[in-house]
């Protein structure tokens, strides 16, 4: 039973919902709008909800105009790779069907191809004229009659060669009324180098043999070199889409579109702070906005605009519900005998550049300690804390890119660090180039932010 429009009392019983404070929306109406525009726990799947990715959408659309070309989306964890692949997959499929999606989690090349084939066969409408074709499989697909008879029962058997894998995908594609769309997610988790090599050869042969499928690969990495190693022969068959954190306008579009749909405004200071602390990772924007709008919905007054107090409460709510893995990494790095590691880590996250010199991080640290009203460590002790944050005892949360330069091992952590600092009343990330003159802006100030 859906609980939209209902509230749960302290005894666990469902009680009837009531009209609340945002434009007199009932809880069911509020939840429906919220779910259409914010998705902190799952990828975006509709093109109109995908913000800040117009260039990548056009790159992908044009890539598939080239026969035999597939798409590889890569970038940092949490930057929105799956959302882009799923959204574009749904767009290319249209309303009548959906893309086939498989996740790499230590599987082999052959087990993944088998999973893909089984999904393709299950998506194909039953049609005796299309599924009973005698020996046409041997002639057209290069597969044995035995393998074809097994495929006709809508089950892919164990595979043992690249040619069998290609034949299965071609067979399934031929049964489809339109080109199937396949998403191979988290490719960086593929089982080993031999399987990566098999996939590289598979990508090349899909192009050489003009197999009528569109394939998305997604993986964590700054380039395809780290994902496909030395298999350069397949690169010309791939459109490489390097996904970076959302630009500022994309961040604000997520906030503004959801607010507009709810009939509410987000106050300028909170709007900027959500964009800044998110670091361009969509998850944080969706999560904090969801918490913010719930705070507005639960307010007893008729709310037309959010307030800084609501924003602070939303940040605390977001910290409580954040991904446990991020919280664990943060706590491992900061919960030590010396309690000053947290401020040092905040200083690392206090800038839009991912790689920073230690001297610049120390400047941020002194500013943070001034906000706290505390004395900073001297430079020697500060440098020692930075060095420890690179050690296994602190989760290796930092890496040294070169002499005197540092960056977070997991870039997505920067948004979480900013959330934790914000929850403690410390404002980070006031340095964005488009925000000249706003560095010293305080959350409760009345200064009007310049446009971004």
C-alpha positions as CSV (number, residue, x, y, z in Angstrom):
1,X,0.0,0.0,0.0
2,X,1.3,3.4,-0.9
3,X,1.8,5.8,2.0
4,X,1.7,8.9,-0.2
5,X,-0.9,11.3,1.3
6,X,-0.8,9.5,4.7
7,X,1.2,10.1,7.8
8,X,2.4,7.5,10.4
9,X,1.6,8.1,14.0
10,X,3.9,7.0,16.9
11,X,2.1,3.6,17.1
12,X,2.8,2.9,13.4
13,X,-0.8,3.3,12.2
14,X,-1.5,5.2,9.0
15,X,-3.5,8.3,9.5
16,X,-5.1,10.5,6.9
17,X,-2.8,13.3,5.5
18,X,-3.7,16.9,5.5
19,X,-3.1,19.9,3.3
20,X,0.2,21.4,4.2
21,X,2.1,24.7,3.9
22,X,3.4,24.7,0.3
23,X,0.6,26.0,-2.0
24,X,-1.9,23.9,-0.1
25,X,-0.5,20.7,-1.5
26,X,-1.6,17.5,0.1
27,X,1.2,15.1,1.0
28,X,0.4,12.9,-1.9
29,X,0.6,15.8,-4.3
30,X,3.8,17.1,-2.7
31,X,5.5,13.6,-2.9
32,X,4.5,13.2,-6.5
33,X,6.1,16.5,-7.5
34,X,9.1,15.8,-5.4
35,X,9.7,12.4,-6.9
36,X,9.3,13.7,-10.5
37,X,12.1,16.3,-10.0
38,X,14.5,15.0,-7.3
39,X,16.1,11.6,-7.2
40,X,18.8,11.4,-4.5
41,X,18.8,7.6,-4.3
42,X,18.6,6.4,-7.9
43,X,19.8,7.7,-11.4
44,X,17.8,10.2,-13.4
45,X,16.0,8.5,-16.2
46,X,14.1,11.3,-18.1
47,X,15.8,13.6,-20.5
48,X,13.9,16.7,-19.3
49,X,15.3,16.2,-15.8
50,X,18.9,15.9,-16.9
51,X,20.5,19.3,-16.2
52,X,23.8,20.7,-17.3
53,X,24.6,17.9,-19.8
54,X,23.4,19.4,-23.1
55,X,26.8,19.1,-24.7
56,X,27.2,15.4,-23.7
57,X,23.7,14.6,-24.9
58,X,24.5,16.1,-28.3
59,X,27.8,14.3,-28.4
60,X,26.1,10.9,-27.7
61,X,23.3,11.6,-30.2
62,X,25.7,12.3,-33.0
63,X,28.0,9.4,-32.1
64,X,25.3,6.9,-32.7
65,X,24.7,8.4,-36.2
66,X,28.0,6.7,-37.1
67,X,27.5,3.0,-37.8
68,X,29.5,0.7,-35.5
69,X,30.2,3.5,-33.0
70,X,29.5,2.8,-29.3
71,X,29.7,5.2,-26.3
72,X,31.9,5.1,-23.2
73,X,31.0,7.5,-20.4
74,X,33.7,7.8,-17.8
75,X,34.5,10.1,-14.8
76,X,34.6,10.2,-11.1
77,X,32.3,8.2,-8.9
78,X,29.0,9.9,-8.3
79,X,29.3,12.4,-11.1
80,X,26.2,11.1,-12.9
81,X,27.5,8.6,-15.5
82,X,24.7,6.1,-14.9
83,X,22.1,8.9,-15.1
84,X,23.4,10.0,-18.4
85,X,23.5,6.5,-19.9
86,X,20.1,5.5,-18.6
87,X,18.5,8.8,-19.7
88,X,20.0,8.6,-23.2
89,X,19.1,4.9,-23.3
90,X,15.5,5.6,-22.6
91,X,15.5,8.5,-25.1
92,X,16.9,6.3,-27.8
93,X,14.4,3.5,-27.0
94,X,11.3,5.6,-27.0
95,X,8.1,4.8,-25.2
96,X,7.7,1.2,-26.4
97,X,10.6,-0.4,-24.7
98,X,13.6,0.2,-22.4
99,X,17.3,-0.4,-22.6
100,X,19.0,-3.6,-21.4
101,X,21.1,-2.8,-18.3
102,X,23.8,-5.0,-16.7
103,X,26.2,-4.1,-13.9
104,X,29.8,-5.3,-13.7
105,X,30.6,-6.7,-10.3
106,X,33.4,-9.2,-10.8
107,X,31.6,-11.0,-13.6
108,X,33.4,-12.4,-16.6
109,X,33.0,-11.3,-20.2
110,X,31.0,-14.4,-21.1
111,X,28.6,-14.2,-18.0
112,X,27.8,-10.5,-18.9
113,X,27.1,-11.3,-22.5
114,X,24.9,-14.2,-21.4
115,X,23.0,-11.8,-19.1
116,X,22.6,-9.3,-21.9
117,X,21.4,-12.0,-24.3
118,X,18.8,-13.3,-21.9
119,X,17.4,-9.8,-21.3
120,X,17.3,-9.1,-25.0
121,X,15.4,-12.4,-25.6
122,X,13.0,-11.7,-22.8
123,X,12.3,-8.2,-24.2
124,X,11.5,-9.6,-27.7
125,X,7.8,-10.1,-28.3
126,X,6.9,-13.7,-28.9
127,X,6.4,-14.4,-32.6
128,X,6.5,-17.9,-34.1
129,X,7.4,-16.4,-37.5
130,X,10.4,-14.7,-36.0
131,X,11.5,-17.3,-33.5
132,X,11.2,-20.5,-35.7
133,X,13.5,-20.0,-38.6
134,X,15.1,-23.4,-39.1
135,X,18.7,-23.2,-40.1
136,X,18.7,-19.5,-40.9
137,X,20.9,-19.0,-37.8
138,X,23.7,-21.1,-39.3
139,X,23.5,-19.1,-42.5
140,X,23.1,-15.6,-41.1
141,X,24.6,-15.7,-37.6
142,X,27.4,-18.2,-37.8
143,X,26.0,-20.2,-34.9
144,X,25.3,-23.9,-34.7
145,X,21.8,-25.3,-35.0
146,X,22.1,-26.5,-31.4
147,X,22.9,-23.0,-30.1
148,X,20.1,-21.5,-32.2
149,X,17.6,-24.1,-30.9
150,X,18.6,-23.1,-27.3
151,X,18.1,-19.4,-28.2
152,X,14.7,-20.1,-29.6
153,X,13.7,-21.2,-26.1
154,X,14.7,-17.7,-24.9
155,X,17.7,-18.9,-22.9
156,X,21.4,-18.2,-23.6
157,X,23.6,-21.2,-22.8
158,X,27.1,-21.0,-21.5
159,X,29.4,-19.3,-24.0
160,X,33.0,-20.1,-24.7
161,X,34.2,-17.9,-27.6
162,X,34.1,-14.3,-28.9
163,X,32.4,-15.5,-32.1
164,X,29.6,-17.2,-30.1
165,X,29.1,-14.0,-28.0
166,X,28.9,-11.9,-31.1
167,X,26.5,-14.3,-32.8
168,X,24.2,-14.3,-29.8
169,X,24.0,-10.5,-29.7
170,X,23.5,-10.4,-33.5
171,X,20.7,-13.1,-33.3
172,X,19.0,-11.2,-30.5
173,X,19.3,-7.8,-32.3
174,X,17.8,-9.3,-35.5
175,X,14.7,-10.4,-33.5
176,X,14.1,-6.9,-32.3
177,X,12.0,-4.5,-34.3
178,X,14.4,-1.6,-33.5
179,X,18.1,-1.5,-32.6
180,X,18.5,-2.7,-29.0
181,X,20.1,-0.3,-26.5
182,X,22.5,-1.9,-24.0
183,X,24.0,-0.3,-20.9
184,X,27.1,-2.0,-19.4
185,X,27.4,-0.1,-16.1
186,X,30.4,0.1,-13.7
187,X,32.8,-1.4,-16.3
188,X,35.7,-0.6,-14.0
189,X,34.5,-3.5,-11.9
190,X,35.0,-6.1,-14.7
191,X,36.8,-9.2,-13.3
192,X,40.3,-8.9,-14.8
193,X,42.6,-7.9,-17.7
194,X,41.6,-10.9,-19.9
195,X,37.9,-9.9,-19.7
196,X,38.8,-6.3,-20.5
197,X,40.7,-7.6,-23.6
198,X,37.7,-9.7,-24.6
199,X,35.4,-6.6,-24.3
200,X,37.9,-4.5,-26.4
201,X,37.8,-7.2,-29.1
202,X,34.0,-7.4,-28.8
203,X,33.6,-3.6,-29.3
204,X,35.8,-3.8,-32.4
205,X,33.9,-6.7,-33.9
206,X,30.5,-5.0,-33.2
207,X,31.7,-2.2,-35.5
208,X,33.5,-4.4,-38.1
209,X,30.4,-6.6,-38.4
210,X,27.9,-3.8,-38.2
211,X,25.9,-5.5,-35.5
212,X,22.8,-3.4,-35.1
213,X,23.0,-2.5,-31.4
214,X,23.8,0.7,-29.5
215,X,26.0,0.1,-26.4
216,X,26.8,2.4,-23.5
217,X,29.7,1.6,-21.2
218,X,30.2,3.5,-18.0
219,X,33.2,3.4,-15.7
220,X,35.2,5.3,-13.1
221,X,38.3,6.8,-14.7
222,X,39.8,10.0,-16.1
223,X,40.5,8.3,-19.5
224,X,39.8,5.1,-21.4
225,X,43.4,4.1,-21.0
226,X,42.7,3.1,-17.4
227,X,39.6,1.1,-18.3
228,X,40.7,-0.6,-21.5
229,X,44.4,-0.7,-20.9
230,X,46.5,-1.1,-24.1
231,X,43.7,-2.2,-26.4
232,X,43.9,0.9,-28.6
233,X,42.5,-0.9,-31.7
234,X,39.0,-0.5,-30.3
235,X,39.3,3.2,-29.5
236,X,38.2,4.3,-32.9
237,X,34.9,2.5,-32.4
238,X,34.2,4.4,-29.2
239,X,33.0,7.9,-28.5
240,X,34.7,8.9,-25.3
241,X,32.5,11.0,-23.0
242,X,34.4,12.4,-20.0
243,X,31.8,13.5,-17.5
244,X,32.9,16.2,-15.1
245,X,31.0,17.7,-12.2
246,X,28.0,19.7,-13.1
247,X,28.6,23.3,-14.1
248,X,27.0,26.0,-12.0
249,X,24.0,26.6,-14.2
250,X,23.2,22.9,-14.2
251,X,23.3,22.9,-10.4
252,X,21.0,25.8,-10.1
253,X,18.6,24.4,-12.8
254,X,18.0,21.4,-10.6
255,X,17.1,23.6,-7.6
256,X,15.0,26.0,-9.6
257,X,13.0,23.5,-11.6
258,X,12.0,21.5,-8.5
259,X,11.2,24.7,-6.6
260,X,9.1,26.0,-9.5
261,X,7.1,22.8,-9.7
262,X,6.3,23.0,-6.0
263,X,5.4,26.7,-6.2
264,X,8.1,27.8,-3.8
265,X,11.2,29.9,-4.0
266,X,14.6,29.0,-2.5
267,X,16.2,32.0,-0.8
268,X,19.3,33.2,-2.6
269,X,21.8,32.4,0.1
270,X,20.6,28.8,0.4
271,X,20.4,28.4,-3.3
272,X,24.1,29.4,-3.7
273,X,25.2,27.3,-0.7
274,X,23.5,24.2,-2.1
275,X,25.3,24.7,-5.5
276,X,28.6,25.4,-3.8
277,X,28.7,22.5,-1.3
278,X,27.4,20.0,-3.9
279,X,30.7,20.4,-5.7
280,X,28.9,19.6,-8.9
281,X,27.9,16.1,-7.8
282,X,24.2,15.8,-8.5
283,X,23.5,13.5,-5.5
284,X,24.1,16.2,-3.0
285,X,21.9,18.7,-4.8
286,X,19.0,16.3,-5.0
287,X,19.5,15.2,-1.3
288,X,19.7,18.6,0.3
289,X,16.9,20.0,-1.9
290,X,14.7,17.0,-0.9
291,X,15.4,17.7,2.8
292,X,14.9,21.4,2.3
293,X,11.5,21.1,0.7
294,X,10.3,18.6,3.4
295,X,11.3,21.2,6.0
296,X,9.2,23.8,4.1
297,X,6.3,21.4,3.7
298,X,6.3,20.6,7.5
299,X,6.3,24.2,8.5
300,X,3.1,25.4,10.1
301,X,3.0,28.6,8.3
302,X,2.1,29.2,4.6
303,X,5.6,29.0,3.0
304,X,6.3,30.8,-0.2
305,X,10.1,30.8,0.2
306,X,12.6,28.8,2.1
307,X,14.6,30.4,4.9
308,X,18.3,30.0,6.0
309,X,17.0,28.2,9.1
310,X,15.3,25.6,7.0
311,X,18.5,25.2,5.0
312,X,20.6,24.6,8.1
313,X,18.1,22.0,9.3
314,X,18.1,20.4,5.8
315,X,21.9,20.1,5.9
316,X,21.7,18.3,9.2
317,X,19.0,16.0,7.8
318,X,21.2,15.3,4.7
319,X,24.3,14.5,6.9
320,X,22.2,12.0,8.8
321,X,21.0,10.2,5.6
322,X,24.2,10.3,3.6
323,X,25.8,7.2,2.0
324,X,27.4,5.1,4.8
325,X,30.6,4.6,2.8
326,X,31.3,8.3,2.7
327,X,30.6,8.7,6.4
328,X,32.9,5.8,7.2
329,X,35.8,7.3,5.2
330,X,35.3,10.6,6.9
331,X,35.1,9.2,10.4
332,X,38.2,7.0,9.8
333,X,40.2,10.1,8.7
334,X,39.1,12.4,11.5
335,X,38.1,10.5,14.7
336,X,41.6,10.4,16.2
337,X,43.3,11.2,19.5
338,X,44.0,14.7,18.1
339,X,40.6,16.3,17.3
340,X,42.0,18.8,14.8
341,X,42.0,16.5,11.7
342,X,38.5,17.6,10.9
343,X,39.4,21.2,10.4
344,X,42.4,20.2,8.3
345,X,40.2,18.1,6.1
346,X,37.7,20.9,5.8
347,X,40.5,23.1,4.5
348,X,41.3,20.6,1.8
349,X,37.7,20.9,0.6
350,X,37.6,24.8,0.7
351,X,38.2,25.4,-3.0
352,X,36.8,24.6,-6.4
353,X,40.2,23.2,-7.6
354,X,40.6,19.5,-6.9
355,X,44.4,19.7,-6.7
356,X,45.8,22.3,-4.3
357,X,49.2,23.3,-2.9
358,X,49.7,22.8,0.8
359,X,50.4,26.5,1.3
360,X,46.9,27.3,-0.1
361,X,45.3,24.7,2.0
362,X,46.9,26.2,5.1
363,X,45.5,29.6,4.1
364,X,42.0,28.0,4.0
365,X,42.7,26.3,7.3
366,X,43.6,29.6,9.0
367,X,40.3,31.1,7.7
368,X,38.3,28.2,9.0
369,X,39.9,28.5,12.4
370,X,39.1,32.2,12.4
371,X,35.4,31.3,11.7
372,X,35.6,28.9,14.7
373,X,37.2,31.5,16.9
374,X,40.1,29.1,17.6
375,X,43.9,29.2,17.3
376,X,45.3,27.4,14.2
377,X,48.1,24.9,14.4
378,X,51.5,26.2,13.3
379,X,52.6,25.2,9.9
380,X,54.8,22.3,11.0
381,X,52.0,20.6,12.9
382,X,49.6,21.3,10.1
383,X,51.9,19.6,7.6
384,X,52.2,16.6,9.9
385,X,48.4,16.3,10.0
386,X,48.3,16.5,6.2
387,X,50.9,13.7,5.9
388,X,49.0,11.5,8.3
389,X,45.8,11.9,6.2
390,X,47.7,10.1,3.4
391,X,48.4,7.1,5.7
392,X,46.3,3.8,6.0
393,X,45.6,4.7,9.6
394,X,43.5,7.6,8.3
395,X,41.9,5.7,5.4
396,X,44.4,7.2,2.9
397,X,41.8,9.9,2.3
398,X,44.4,12.2,0.8
399,X,46.9,11.5,-2.0
400,X,49.9,13.6,-2.9
401,X,49.8,14.4,-6.6
402,X,53.3,15.8,-6.5
403,X,55.6,17.7,-4.1
404,X,53.5,19.9,-2.0
405,X,50.2,19.2,-3.8
406,X,47.3,17.3,-2.4
407,X,43.9,16.0,-3.5
408,X,41.1,13.8,-2.1
409,X,41.4,10.1,-3.1
410,X,37.6,10.1,-3.8
411,X,36.5,13.4,-5.3
412,X,32.9,12.8,-4.4
413,X,34.0,13.0,-0.7
414,X,34.5,16.8,-1.1
415,X,30.8,17.4,-1.1
416,X,30.3,15.3,2.0
417,X,33.1,17.1,3.8
418,X,31.4,20.4,2.9
419,X,28.1,19.1,4.2
420,X,29.8,18.2,7.5
421,X,31.4,21.6,7.8
422,X,28.2,23.4,7.0
423,X,26.4,21.4,9.7
424,X,28.9,22.8,12.1
425,X,28.4,26.3,10.9
426,X,31.5,26.6,8.8
427,X,31.1,27.8,5.3
428,X,33.4,26.4,2.6
429,X,33.6,26.9,-1.1
430,X,33.1,30.6,-1.2
431,X,35.7,31.0,-3.9
432,X,34.0,30.2,-7.2
433,X,35.4,32.4,-10.1
434,X,31.8,33.5,-11.0
435,X,31.2,34.7,-7.4
436,X,33.7,37.5,-7.3
437,X,33.1,39.6,-4.2
438,X,31.1,36.8,-2.5
439,X,33.9,35.1,-0.6
440,X,33.1,36.8,2.6
441,X,29.4,36.4,2.2
442,X,27.8,35.1,5.3
443,X,24.8,32.8,5.2
444,X,22.6,35.2,7.1
445,X,23.8,38.3,5.3
446,X,21.4,40.4,3.2
447,X,23.8,41.0,0.3
448,X,22.3,40.0,-3.0
449,X,24.3,37.4,-4.8
450,X,25.5,38.1,-8.4
451,X,24.0,35.9,-11.1
452,X,25.8,32.7,-12.0
